[in-house]
Amino acid sequence: MKNNPEILFFDDFTASSLNPQAWNVEVTEEKIYNHELQAYADLPETVFLSQDEPDSRGVLVLQAQYRPGFRSAQGEGLDFISGRIHTREKVTFRCGRLAARLKLPALPGAWPAFWALGASGEWPDCGEIDVMESVGEPDWISAAVHGANYSGESALVNKKYFPAPYQIAEWHVYAVECASDGLSFFVDDEMIYRVTRPMVNFFGEWRFDAEKYILLNLALGGTYPFKTNGVTQPYYGLPAQSLAQIQRQSVRLLVDWVKITTL
């Protein structure tokens, strides 16, 4: 990366409300994916800004809520709601460095994600870049890419384990550098994974030269957490201790800032 990269996009969430010129708040209207437990809702208790978080001038909060009997727009009954935002048709980029300063919930079954999707085409052909995913384990996060013939369980995935005193519940900067010859993933400027174009082309077509948009969300339970914790009760992938914290309204993904710069 250059010494003085150009800033293409920056939001530090210090305004009085979410910037509608940059962000869309997603509402679940179709089926639930990955056997997740939540619907995404555009409500002041699931997506909001706060100036009360230490070590930050302002944060975006995506907060999980326990809402037994909640029904999605398609009429599907769910017991949880949460927040998801994206920049589709508002902020996109091709190459560059996408980064965010995040504080994650350190609870089993909480599944926050910071990622990018190709702006055109159906999944997985559009290409998906998972800059950061966590399932609540205190010492690791994962990064991944998905595309044609390397999606879902066949995705190119790396789990990065961190020695103490690293904790996902503290502030860290998660980033990906997107170039024509590869994708490099970072935590606090330490490279944790690199996917080269030949690595991807071994499985399927490279899908990461097109315009991409940003997504941030807080999912609950589902396949990825279940594969890690094996919990089936009281919910699939979500243990009782985490349910209790959601009921106390203390399970949230905090976003200090999001930035796109040139390489």
C-alpha positions in Angstrom: 0.0 0.0 0.0 1.2 3.5 -0.8 2.4 5.8 2.0 -0.4 8.3 1.3 -3.3 6.4 -0.1 -6.3 8.3 -1.3 -9.5 8.0 0.8 -12.3 6.9 -1.4 -14.9 6.6 1.3 -15.0 7.2 5.1 -17.7 7.2 7.7 -17.0 7.6 11.4 -20.6 7.5 12.5 -20.4 10.8 14.4 -23.5 12.3 12.8 -26.9 12.4 14.5 -28.2 9.6 12.2 -27.0 7.0 9.7 -26.0 8.5 6.4 -28.7 7.6 3.9 -26.5 8.6 1.0 -24.1 5.8 1.9 -26.1 3.1 3.8 -29.2 1.0 3.4 -30.8 -0.8 6.4 -31.8 -4.2 5.4 -35.1 -5.8 6.3 -35.6 -9.6 6.0 -38.1 -10.2 3.2 -36.9 -13.5 1.8 -36.1 -16.9 3.4 -33.6 -17.1 6.3 -30.2 -18.4 5.2 -27.7 -20.6 7.0 -30.4 -21.7 9.5 -29.9 -18.4 11.3 -32.2 -17.4 14.1 -32.8 -13.7 13.4 -34.7 -11.5 11.1 -33.1 -8.1 10.2 -35.3 -5.2 11.2 -35.1 -1.5 10.5 -35.8 -0.4 14.0 -34.2 2.1 16.4 -33.3 -0.7 18.8 -31.5 -2.8 16.2 -29.6 -0.2 14.1 -28.6 3.1 15.8 -25.7 5.5 16.4 -24.2 6.2 19.8 -21.7 8.7 21.3 -21.5 6.9 24.6 -18.8 4.3 23.7 -15.4 4.8 25.3 -12.4 5.3 22.9 -14.6 6.5 20.1 -16.3 9.8 19.1 -19.3 7.9 17.7 -20.2 4.3 16.8 -22.7 2.4 14.8 -24.5 -0.2 16.9 -26.1 -3.4 15.5 -27.9 -4.9 18.4 -29.6 -8.3 18.8 -33.0 -8.3 20.5 -35.1 -11.2 21.8 -38.5 -11.0 20.3 -40.4 -14.2 20.6 -43.1 -14.5 17.9 -41.7 -11.9 15.6 -42.8 -12.5 12.0 -40.8 -11.6 9.0 -42.3 -9.8 6.0 -42.8 -13.3 4.5 -44.6 -14.5 7.6 -41.8 -16.6 9.0 -41.9 -16.8 12.8 -38.6 -16.0 14.6 -37.6 -15.3 18.2 -34.8 -12.7 17.4 -34.3 -9.6 15.5 -31.0 -7.8 14.7 -29.3 -5.3 12.4 -27.7 -5.4 9.0 -26.6 -2.5 6.7 -25.1 -2.3 3.3 -24.0 0.2 0.6 -25.5 -1.4 -2.5 -26.1 1.1 -5.3 -24.6 3.9 -3.1 -20.9 3.1 -2.3 -18.9 0.6 -4.4 -15.3 0.0 -5.2 -13.2 -2.3 -7.4 -9.6 -2.3 -6.1 -8.4 -0.8 -2.8 -8.2 -1.4 0.9 -11.5 -1.9 2.8 -11.1 -1.5 6.5 -13.3 -1.1 9.7 -12.6 -0.7 13.4 -14.9 -3.1 15.2 -15.7 -4.4 18.6 -17.3 -7.9 18.5 -19.6 -9.7 20.9 -17.6 -12.5 22.6 -20.5 -14.8 23.1 -20.9 -18.3 21.6 -23.5 -18.2 18.8 -23.2 -14.4 18.1 -22.1 -14.2 14.4 -21.0 -10.7 13.4 -19.6 -10.2 9.9 -17.9 -7.5 7.9 -17.9 -8.3 4.2 -18.3 -7.3 0.5 -20.4 -8.6 -2.3 -20.1 -8.1 -6.1 -22.7 -5.5 -7.1 -24.1 -7.5 -10.0 -25.0 -11.1 -10.6 -26.4 -13.9 -8.4 -24.5 -15.4 -5.5 -22.0 -17.0 -5.6 -21.1 -15.9 -9.1 -21.0 -12.3 -8.0 -18.1 -13.0 -5.6 -18.2 -12.7 -1.8 -15.3 -11.4 0.3 -15.6 -12.1 4.1 -13.2 -9.7 5.7 -14.1 -10.8 9.2 -16.5 -13.4 10.6 -16.7 -14.5 14.2 -18.9 -17.0 16.1 -18.1 -15.7 19.5 -14.9 -17.6 20.2 -12.6 -15.3 22.2 -9.4 -16.0 20.3 -10.1 -16.4 16.6 -11.9 -14.9 13.6 -12.1 -16.1 10.0 -11.7 -14.6 6.6 -13.0 -16.2 3.4 -13.8 -15.8 -0.3 -16.7 -17.4 -2.2 -17.4 -17.7 -5.9 -18.4 -20.1 -8.6 -17.3 -23.7 -7.5 -15.7 -22.4 -4.3 -18.7 -21.3 -2.2 -20.4 -22.4 1.0 -18.6 -25.4 2.5 -16.1 -25.3 -0.4 -15.1 -21.7 0.2 -11.5 -20.7 0.6 -11.4 -20.0 4.3 -8.7 -19.3 6.9 -9.2 -19.2 10.7 -6.7 -17.0 12.5 -6.0 -17.8 16.1 -4.5 -15.0 18.3 -2.5 -15.5 21.4 -3.5 -13.8 24.7 -4.1 -11.0 25.5 -6.0 -10.5 22.2 -9.7 -10.5 22.7 -12.4 -10.0 20.0 -14.4 -7.9 22.5 -11.8 -5.2 22.2 -11.3 -2.7 19.4 -9.4 -4.1 16.3 -9.1 -3.0 12.7 -10.1 -5.6 10.2 -9.2 -5.0 6.5 -8.8 -6.6 3.1 -6.6 -5.3 0.2 -8.2 -6.0 -3.1 -5.9 -6.2 -6.1 -6.1 -7.7 -9.5 -3.7 -10.5 -8.5 -5.0 -11.4 -5.1 -6.8 -10.5 -1.8 -4.8 -9.9 1.4 -6.6 -9.9 4.8 -5.3 -8.1 7.9 -6.1 -7.6 11.6 -4.4 -4.6 13.1 -2.1 -4.4 10.1 -0.9 -8.0 10.5 -1.6 -10.1 7.4 -3.6 -13.2 8.4 -4.4 -14.6 5.0 -3.7 -14.2 1.3 -5.7 -15.6 -1.6 -4.0 -15.3 -5.0 -5.7 -15.3 -8.3 -4.1 -18.7 -9.3 -5.4 -20.2 -6.0 -8.9 -19.2 -6.9 -8.7 -20.1 -10.6 -7.7 -23.6 -9.5 -11.3 -24.0 -8.2 -13.3 -21.6 -10.4 -13.3 -18.2 -12.0 -11.9 -15.1 -10.3 -14.9 -12.9 -9.4 -13.3 -10.0 -7.6 -12.4 -7.4 -10.3 -16.0 -6.1 -10.5 -17.6 -3.3 -8.4 -18.3 -4.4 -4.8 -20.4 -3.0 -2.0 -20.0 -3.2 1.8 -22.0 -5.1 4.4 -22.0 -5.3 8.2 -24.4 -7.5 10.1 -25.0 -9.3 13.4 -26.5 -12.8 12.9 -27.4 -15.2 15.7 -27.0 -19.0 15.7 -27.1 -21.0 12.5 -24.7 -23.3 10.7 -21.3 -21.7 11.3 -21.8 -21.3 15.1 -23.3 -24.8 15.4 -20.2 -26.3 13.6 -18.1 -24.7 16.3 -20.1 -25.1 19.5 -22.4 -28.1 18.7 -25.3 -26.5 20.6 -28.8 -27.4 19.8 -30.7 -26.1 22.9 -32.2 -23.7 23.6 -31.5 -22.7 20.0 -29.5 -24.1 17.1 -26.0 -22.8 17.6 -27.0 -20.5 20.5 -26.4 -21.6 24.1 -28.4 -20.5 27.1 -25.7 -18.1 28.4 -25.9 -16.2 25.1 -29.6 -16.1 25.1 -29.5 -14.6 28.6 -27.2 -11.8 27.3 -29.4 -11.1 24.4 -32.4 -10.8 26.7 -30.4 -8.2 28.7 -29.8 -6.3 25.4 -26.0 -6.6 25.7 -25.1 -8.4 22.5 -24.0 -5.9 19.9 -21.6 -5.3 17.1 -19.9 -1.9 17.4 -18.5 -0.1 14.4 -16.2 2.9 15.0 -15.5 3.6 11.4 -15.4 2.2 7.9 -12.9 3.3 5.2 -12.0 2.6 1.6 -8.6 3.8 0.3 -6.5 3.2 -2.7 -3.6 0.8 -2.5 
